[in-house]
Every structure is written in structure tokens, then in C-alpha cells.
């Protein structure tokens, strides 16, 4: 059984307009992912929440070198690389799911 961390609780509380980017300083893939998603986030009025995995031992253990990891709300959207069209569709779908409730 996986122990729920404070970060897991924060992630679970995020709505579809909150995008979490798990990253670390000096990660060129993370920088590329951020540059790609930022204009799309503005298009949707979404917020970027960037989390340095090295600042949290549990996240460092969970993700190791498997970064960047991107969540839309509490759903994983991408890992390692991001495709603009797919990310845009995932944001649109996330908004649609939230409107159903």
C-alpha cells in the first residue's frame, strides 16, 4: 500500500485549471515542457504550479529522473515530453469533466 503524502493531498485538491509540473533545477526537458505548456495555460486561463522534486524526499524517491511529470488537476497528463495538441485536448477534456459535476 502506498502512503499518501502531503503533496498527494494537495494534488487531489487541484481543480482542472491547475496544472502541476514536477521538475528540478537544471532539467532541460522540464524547461522545454514549461515553455511549451505556458502559452496553452494562458489560452485556457489555467494556473501553473511548479514543484521541485528535490525539495521533497518522497517526491524525489517517487520520480527520480522520470521528470518532467505534468498533472492536470489530479490526473497525470504527460511524462518526459509533452505534445501541444494532446495537452490542449487534455485541458479541454478536464474542463468538460468538471462541468459535469
C-alpha positions as CSV (number, residue, x, y, z in Angstrom):
1,X,0.0,0.0,0.0
2,X,1.3,3.4,-1.0
3,X,1.4,6.0,1.8
4,X,-0.4,9.3,0.9
5,X,1.9,12.3,1.2
6,X,1.0,15.9,1.8
7,X,1.8,16.5,-1.9
8,X,-0.7,13.8,-2.9
9,X,-3.4,15.6,-0.8
10,X,-2.5,19.0,-2.5
11,X,-2.7,17.4,-5.9
12,X,-6.1,15.7,-5.1
13,X,-7.4,19.2,-4.2
14,X,-6.4,20.7,-7.5
15,X,-9.1,21.6,-10.0
16,X,-8.9,21.2,-13.8
17,X,-7.4,24.7,-14.2
18,X,-4.4,23.9,-12.0
19,X,-1.6,22.2,-13.8
20,X,1.3,20.8,-11.7
21,X,4.7,20.4,-13.2
22,X,7.1,18.2,-11.3
23,X,10.6,19.4,-12.1
24,X,14.1,20.0,-10.8
25,X,16.6,22.8,-11.3
26,X,18.7,22.4,-14.4
27,X,16.4,19.9,-16.1
28,X,16.4,20.8,-19.8
29,X,13.3,18.6,-20.5
30,X,11.5,20.4,-17.7
31,X,12.3,23.8,-19.2
32,X,11.1,22.6,-22.7
33,X,7.9,21.3,-21.2
34,X,7.3,24.6,-19.3
35,X,7.9,26.7,-22.4
36,X,5.5,24.5,-24.5
37,X,2.7,24.5,-21.9
38,X,2.8,28.1,-20.7
39,X,1.0,29.6,-23.8
40,X,-1.6,26.9,-23.7
41,X,-2.2,27.5,-20.0
42,X,-2.8,31.2,-20.8
43,X,-5.2,30.2,-23.5
44,X,-7.3,28.2,-21.0
45,X,-6.8,30.6,-18.1
46,X,-5.1,27.8,-16.2
47,X,-2.5,28.1,-13.4
48,X,0.9,26.5,-13.4
49,X,2.1,25.1,-10.1
50,X,5.7,24.1,-10.4
51,X,7.1,21.6,-7.8
52,X,10.8,20.9,-7.3
53,X,11.0,17.2,-6.6
54,X,14.4,17.6,-5.0
55,X,12.8,19.7,-2.2
56,X,10.7,16.7,-1.0
57,X,12.3,13.4,-0.2
58,X,9.1,11.5,-1.1
59,X,8.8,13.1,-4.5
60,X,12.5,12.7,-5.2
61,X,12.1,8.9,-4.4
62,X,8.8,8.7,-6.4
63,X,10.0,10.5,-9.6
64,X,13.8,10.2,-9.5
65,X,15.0,11.0,-13.0
66,X,11.5,10.4,-14.5
67,X,10.8,14.1,-14.9
68,X,9.1,16.3,-16.0
69,X,5.8,14.9,-15.0
70,X,2.7,17.0,-15.6
71,X,-0.7,16.7,-13.9
72,X,-3.9,18.5,-14.9
73,X,-5.9,18.6,-11.7
74,X,-5.2,15.2,-10.2
75,X,-4.7,13.3,-13.5
76,X,-1.3,12.6,-15.0
77,X,-1.2,14.3,-18.4
78,X,2.4,13.7,-19.5
79,X,5.8,12.4,-18.5
80,X,9.2,13.2,-20.1
81,X,7.8,15.1,-23.1
82,X,4.6,17.0,-24.0
83,X,2.7,17.2,-27.2
84,X,1.0,20.5,-27.6
85,X,-2.1,19.2,-29.4
86,X,-2.6,16.4,-26.9
87,X,-2.0,18.7,-23.9
88,X,-4.6,21.2,-25.3
89,X,-7.1,18.4,-25.7
90,X,-6.4,17.1,-22.2
91,X,-7.1,20.6,-20.7
92,X,-10.3,20.9,-22.7
93,X,-11.4,17.4,-21.6
94,X,-10.6,18.2,-18.0
95,X,-12.7,21.3,-18.1
96,X,-15.6,19.3,-19.6
97,X,-15.3,16.7,-16.8
98,X,-15.5,19.5,-14.1
99,X,-18.6,21.0,-15.7
100,X,-20.5,17.7,-15.4
101,X,-20.4,17.8,-11.6
